[in-house]
Amino acid sequence: LAMTSAYTEDFVFKVLEPAVALPAFSVNQLSKGRALFDVHTVNLQGVKVRVKVADRDSLIYALRAYRHFVNPHRGEEEGEDGDRGEDRIPFDAMPGQKIFEQEFTAAAPLDDQDEFVVDWRQALNGRKAGALFITVEGAARPEWAGREKRYGAQAFVQLTDIGLAWKLTAEEAFLSVFSQTTGQPMPGTTLIAYDAEKNELARTTTAQDGTARLPRPKATWLLAETADDLHAIELDGLGAEGLGMWRFGVPY
């Protein structure tokens, strides 16, 4: 097909907006797996990574605080000041003990991706499990013409071997506790139900088959505990949806 005339167009390639990307926001990670967490950035001079660990007394409070973190990927709508993902929780305000802090210097060229790896076992000083809050922040490269600010993201990772499955009714929660490594039941696991203010409502231990029942009215949080391993879930709101039937094409 012969062109009847020449066509010319000018393109201007702008520098990509700086960003921090994490593999998850709130997630459970297999404690007997790689125990690594990848941080990806673009057009930052470097990042500071800080980690806190929550114990059994602060875990519920930490998860409750993290619920108010607005995910940076919530949509393309910008706030009044043009920012997205600015509602990060002040690191010092998060319950828990600071166990890790490290600064990484960017090595990738402009508009290319940097990758930094956080080793959970290094952060936990050899411990195999822990509830970890991570915050990553960095300054933009000088080539970015936008106004100066700190870019970052946060995540809450429960590094645990305790697997939980549940079925909920209005009156009770039927729970199955198992090892995420072997798939086998975990008898003798302590289960504690709390209300929204972390007042204990009920406590039990799992049977030989790893199952247990707990009364559900007013229960907002559930904590599973065995030895030095913890796993908490939300029994109210989105955390209680369990297995969505739409995943299996089942009418509901």
N, C-alpha and C positions, 0 to 999 in steps of 0.2 A: 504494500500500500504506500504510494508515494505521498509525502507531505507536500502540501501546496505552498507552505511558507515556514520560515524558521520560528522556533519557539524558545524563548529564554525566560528563565525564572531565577530569582535570587533566594537563597536560603540562609538563615542565621541560626547556628546551633548554640543554644545557651548552655551555660554550666548547669548541671543537674543540682537540684536543691539537696542540701545535706540531709542525711537520714541515718537512723539506727534501726536495724531489723533484728528481731529475736525470733527463734523458732516457735515460741508459744508464749502466751500470757499467763494463764493459770493451768498447770498441768501436773500430772503424776509421772515420774520417771523411774524406770526400773533400777533399783539400788544395786543389783548385781550385774548390771550392764556396763556400758562404757563409762558412765558417770561423767560425761562431758557435755558442755553447753556452748553452742556456737553463737558468736556475736558478729553480725555483718554490718558494715558501715560504708557510706560513700561520701566523699568530699568533706571529711572531717580531718582535723589535724592529728587527732588521736582521741582516745576515750579513757575515762576513769571508770573502773569497775569496782563496785562495792557490794558486799554480800553480808546479810544478817541471817542468823539461824534462830528459829523459834523453838522453845522447849514445850513440854506438855502444858505448862501454865500459861504460856503466851501465844500458842498456836492459834487458838480460836480468835483471840483478839487481833492477831496479825491478819488472818483471813478476812475477818470482818472489816478491817481497815482497807484491805486490798480490794474489796468489793466496790469501793468508791473510786477506784482508779478508772479513768475513762480510757478505753483502748484507743491508741492512735489510729487504728484502721477502721474506726467506727463509721467513716463515710468521708465524702469529699467536701462536706459543708464546713466552712471556716467560721471561726468565732469573729467577734467584732474587731479584734486586733490582728486578724489574718493568720492566727496560729492554729495548728492541729496537734493534738496529743500533748497539750501543755499541762494537763491536770495530773502531773506526777505527784506521788506522795513524797513529802520531805523525808529523806532517808533517816534522819534522826528521830522522826516521829513514829516510825514503824516499830512495833514491839519486837524484841529479840536482841541478840548479842552480835555485834559486828565481829566477823571472823576473817574477813578477807578484804583487801584493798590493793589494787594494782593499776598502774597507768600503762597503756599500750600506745605506741607511736605508730601512726599510719605509714605504710610503705607503698601503697598502690598509687599509680599516677592519677591525674585529674579524671574524674568521671568513671573511674574503675572501682572495683569493690575490694575492701579490706576485710579480712576474716581473722577474728581473735577467738581463742578457745579457752574456756574456763574449766578447770579440772575440779569437780566437786570434791573429790577425795583430798585433794591438796587443800581446798578451802576448809574442809571438815577435819583436817589434820589426821587423816587415816580412818575416821569413822565411816561406816558403810551406809548410814541413813541420816536424814535430816530434812527439816522443813526450811526452805531457803528462799529468801527475798533478795533479788538481784536488781540493782539499778545501774544503768549505763548512761554516761553523759559525756559530751564532748563539744568542742568549739569548731566552727566552720573554717574551712580553708580560706586563705585571703582572696582566692579567685571568686568566691561566692559574693555577689554584690548585694545580697540581702542584708537586713539589719542584723546586728550582732545579738546572738542569744545562745543558750545552751540547748543542744539537741540531745534527745535521749529516749530511752524506753525502760520499762520495768517488767519484771515477771516474778511469779511466785511458783516455785517448783518443790513438790513433795517427793524427795528421793526416798523411796520406800519399796519394800517387798510385799507389803500388805495389800492384797486386792480385795475389793468390795463389790458385791452385787446385791441389789435389794429390790423388794417389792413393797409398795406402800399402799395402805388403806387409810381411811380417815382416822382409824383408831390405833393402828400399830404399824411398825416397820418390821418386815421379815428380812433378815440379812444373812448373807453367805460370805464368809471370810476365807480367803485362799491365798496361797503363795503365788505371786506373779512369776516366779522363776520355775516352779514345778507344776503349778496348777492344782496342787493337793490342798485339802482343807487345813485350816490352822485352828485346831482346838485350843481352848484355854486363853484365847485372845480377849482382853477386857474391852467392853463396849460401853461408852458413857454418852447419854443424851443430855444436851444442854438447851436452855432457852436462849433467846436473842441476847440476853445480858450475861450469858455464861454461868447461869445458876444450874447446878446439877439437878436433873429431873429423874433419871433412872440409870441403873448400872447393872450389867450382867456380863457373863463370860460365854464364849461359844462352846457348843457341845462337841462331841468327838467328830461329827461330820462338818464342823465349821459353821453351823447355823445358830442363830439366836433370834429372839423376838424382843422388841422394846416397845413400850407404849409411845404413841406418836403425838398426841395432843400437846400443843405448845412447844414441841421439840423443834428447834431450828438447826442445831449442829449435832453431829455425831463424831466422836473421837474413838478410833480403834488403836489399841496399844498392846504391844508384846515386846518384852525385854526393852531394848533401846530404840525400837522402831515405832513410829507414829504415822497415822493416816487419818485426816479429818475430812469430812464432807458436809455439805449443806443439805439439810433435810427439808428445807423450805425454799420456794422459789425455783429458779432455773436449775439449781443444783440437784433438785429432786426429780428431774424428768426421767432419770434412769434410761432404759432402752426405748428410744422413740420408735413407735410402730411404723412410721413412714419409712424407716430404713429398710424394712422388710416387705414393703408393699402391702401391709395388712390394713384393711379398712378399720377406722376407729371413730 
